[in-house]
Amino acid sequence: MTKEFEEAIANFNTWKIVEILEEKNVDIPENETVLLGGIHMARIYLATATDKQKEESKQWLVDHGCVSWISMEQ
């Protein structure tokens, strides 16, 4: 993962994330909730993300019914 991509995930820069994924020919989910959920999941496990960013992402996943996506032990 490049530093640019890590920063985009940590800062939740969806435009940059999508741009990078498109450059790498990665299929992007049409469903916005799936796309955002994937970004939030990545941010939870990103070493450079702050604890606050990780908590915000966990809360988003819980609020959007994606609680089964995360380990409650995190």
N, C-alpha and C positions, 0 to 999 in steps of 0.2 A: 504494500500500500504506500503510495507516495505521500510526502508531507502535505502537499496541496490537498489531496483527498482527505487525509486525516483532519486537517484544519476545517475543511468544508463540513465534515461530519460533526466535529466537536462544536462548531458554531451554527450548526443546522442551516447551512446555506444550501437550500434545496436546488436553486438554480445551478450552482456550481457542481453539485453532486450529479445532477442530471446531465449537465454538459460533459463531465468526465466519463460518465457511464456511456453516453452516446459515442464519444470518441473511441471508446474501447469496444464498441458494438455489443454492449450488454443489453439484454432485453429489459425494458423498464415496465413495471406493472402499470396497467391502465387504471386500475383501482387506486385512487389516491390514498385511501386508508392503508392499503397493503404497502405502497411505496413509503409512506411516512412511518409506518410500523417497522419496516426494515431499517430505515435510517435510525430510528430510536433504538432498535436492538443493537445496531452497530455501535452507537454512541455509548451504550451501557458497557460494552466490552472494550472500548477504546482506551488504551492506557493513558493517552494524553488528555482525555476529557476530565473535567473537574468533577468533584463529588456532587456539586450542585447540578451540573449538566446531566449527570447520570441519574440523579433523583428526579429531575424534571422528565427525563425520558421514561423512567419506570412509572411515574404517575400518569403520563400520557397513555402508556400501554394499558394500565389498569382502567383508566377512564374510558378507553375505547374498546373494552372487552377483550383485550389481548393478554390477559393475565397469565394464560397458559403458556405464553411465549417466553416468560421470564422465570428464572429460578428464584424462589422466595428466599433462598440462602444468600443471594447477592448482597 
